[in-house]
Amino acid sequence: EKTTTTAPSSEHVSATDLAREKKQEEEKEPPVSPKKTPTTTASSEGGAPAEEENAAGGFTGLGLSRRLCEACAKSGFSRPTDTQRAALPRLSARKGRRSTLLVAPTGSGKTLAYALPVLESLRGRKRSEGVGAVVVAPTRELCAQICATVTKVGRLFDVGIVAGAITGGERRKSEKARLRKGIVFLCATPGRFLDHLESTASLAGGFDTSRGRFRPSDASGSAPVDLAWFVLDEVDRLLDLGFGPQVDDI
């Protein structure tokens, strides 16, 4: 605060004297910048205080748990894109086995738009329970990119949600071994995934359309597959590249 002292009327103080005194006071007591203290502001809907929302990241209020919001913030995803804001509440509130079509341009954050609700629903799932989500993408590069994004957020959310890619870039035997060990979030190219559906014991139980899930595998000891999510990423490109027949078979 600045205190202003008015001279008595019996004395004559010139403007020069006042300026000199003011300068001397400022030199003796330099102004101190006020410290910035955190403020607590409750949301209009009675939500968490502002500093708690900042700690959880900008994904709060979109149907995700606080733990997943914090994982996003720590992974560098501080603010959702417009596509994510539109898609997350719908996918997070998905009831039953409903299909959703998400149309968005490249670079709009569509991977997290579907990956975050998938991660949320798979929380607590063990590797021994087998594949819980399958993402089919047209190229190895896209599969690797999806897998990297899911791993980046997933390891801070639930270390049990292991992501893996099956794209044909390695020996089939190695891919079978990783499937047996357990992949919860599976990214795959159409041809390679179809190959494993037909020949790998951990997936070869086939799809039981009457129950809406994969049938338990045979007596080989492999874990049954209880699939919760199936995603066709860049479905227009899948069709443009001629993967329509493989997608139909899958």
N, C-alpha and C positions, 0 to 999 in steps of 0.2 A: 504494500500500500504506500501511497505517497501522501504525506501530511503537508498541508498548506498552512503556513503561519502568516497572519496578517499583522503588519506593524501598527503600533498605537498611533492615533492621529496626532499626538504631540510631537512625534518624530517625523523627520523627512527622510525617506529612503528613496534613492533614485533607482531607476530601472537598471542602471549599470551595476549598482550594489546588489540588487536582487539576483541578477544574472550570475554575478561572481559567487555569491553564496550558494546558489543552486548548483553551480559547477563544482564547488568544493564538496558539497554534500554527496554529489554523485561519485566523485573520486574516492571519498571515504567509504561509501557504501554502494558498491556497484550493484546494479539490478540483478536479481536472481530469477532465472527462468523457472516458472512453476513446474513441479514434477508431474509427469503424466502418470496418473494412477488409473488402474483398470476400473471400469464402471460396470455395474451389473444392471443389465436391462432385460426385463422379462418380455417375452414375445406376446403379441396380442392374443394368442391362443393359449397362454399359460404354459408355454414350453420352457425349454432350458434357458438359463441366462446366456447373454451374448458371448461371454468368454468361453462357456462350455460348448456353445455351438461352433465357435472358431476352432476349438480343440478337436472337435469331431469332424470338422471339414464342412464344405458347403453342400454335402449330400443329405443333410438332415431334412426331414419332412417329405422325403420321396419314397417312403415305405421300407427303408433299410434300417437295420439295427444300428445302435450307436457304435458297436464294435466294428462293424463293417465300414461305417463312415470314417472312423478313426484310421482304419487300415488304408482307406483311399487317400486320406490326407497325408499319412506317412509315406505313401507310395508316390506322392507328387501330384495326385489328382485332387486339386483343391476346390475346383468349381466344376459343376456339371455343365455339359453343353446343352443347347436347346433340344437336341434329339434325346439326350438322356433325361432331361426334365419331363419330356412328353411320354417317354416309354417306361421309365422306372416304376411310377405308381401303378400303371396298368399291369405290368409283368409281375410286380411284387404282390399284387392282390389277386393274381391268377388263381382261380378255383377249378379243381378238376383238371381234365386234360383238354384244354382249349388251345386252339391255334391262333397265333398272332403274326401278322405281316407288318414288318417294319421297313418302311421305304425312306432311305436317307442317303445323301451324297457321301462320297469318299472323304474321310477326314472329319466326319461329324461325331465321332465317338460311339459308333453303333456297337463296337465290340463290348465295351463296358455296359452299354445299355441293356444287353441281354446277359452278359457274364455275371454282373453283380446279383441279380435275382437268383441266378443259378447257384452261385456261391452261397447265398443266404439260405437257400432251401437244402443245400447239401451239408450244412454245418453239423459236425458231430459224426458224419459218415466215416466209417473205417475202410481202409484199403481192402480188407478181406471181404467187404460187401460188394466189391466189384464196381463196374462202371455205373455211374449215376447220371452222367450227361454226355451226349455225343454231339460234336460239332463237325459237320461235313463241309469242307471248303475246297475250292477248285485247284489250289496250288500248294506246293510244299512250303513256299515262303509265307503264305498267309496262315497256314497251320502253325508254323513256328512262331509267327508274330502273335497269334491268338494265345498260344500256349505260354509265351513269355509274359504277356499282359496278365493272364490269369494267375500265373505263378507269382508275379510281383505283388499282387494284392493278396492272393490266397495265403501266402506264407505268413503274412501279418494278421490274418483273420483266423485261419484254422489250418495248422500244419498237416492235418490228416487228409486234406483235400489235395491229392497229388494229381497234377496235370501232366499229360504226356501226348506226344504226337506220333501217329502211325501214318507214314507217308510213302513208304517204299524206298526210302533213301538208305536203308540198312538191310541186313540179311533178315529174311522172314523169321528165322529161328530166334534172333535177338528180340524181335518185336513180340513173338509169342511169349518169350520169357518175361518181358516187361508186363504184358497183359496178365500173365499168371501171378506175378508179384503184386499187381494191383494198381490200376489207374482209375481214379474217380472221375476226372474231367478229361475226356478223350477227344482230341482233335485228329481228323483223318481226311485223307483224300478219298474220293468215292471208290475208285478201283481197289485200292489197298484195303479199305474197310470192308468192302464186299467180299474180298478174298478171305479175310479173317473170319467174317460171319459164316462162311461156308466151310472153313477148315480148322479154325482154332477152337479147342475144346471149351475155353472160358467164355466164348461167344456163340458157339455153334449150336446152342440149344434151340435157336430159332425164335421168331417173334410170334407170340400167342395173341392174335388179334382179339380173341374173346375176353382176355383178361387185361389187354392193354399194356402188356409188359413182356419181356423175354422170359421164356420158360427156363426153369432151372436146368443147369448143365447136366451132363451125364455122370456116370459113376467114377469119373477120372479124378474126383477130388477138387475140381475147380469150383470157385464160388459161383452161385447163381447170379444172374444179372437182373437187377431191378431198376430199369431205366426210368428216370423222372423227366429228363429233358432231351429233346432231339432238335437240333438247330441246323438249318441249311443257310450257311453264310455266303453272301453274294450269289443268291440263287439264280439271278439272271445270267451271271457269268458261267455258272455251272451248266446251264442250258446252252449258252452260246458256244461253249467248248465241246459240246456233244456228250455231256455226262447224263443226259436225260434217262437213257435206258438203265444205267447203273443206279441212279437215284430211285427209279421205279422198283428195281430189284431189291434195293435196301429197304 
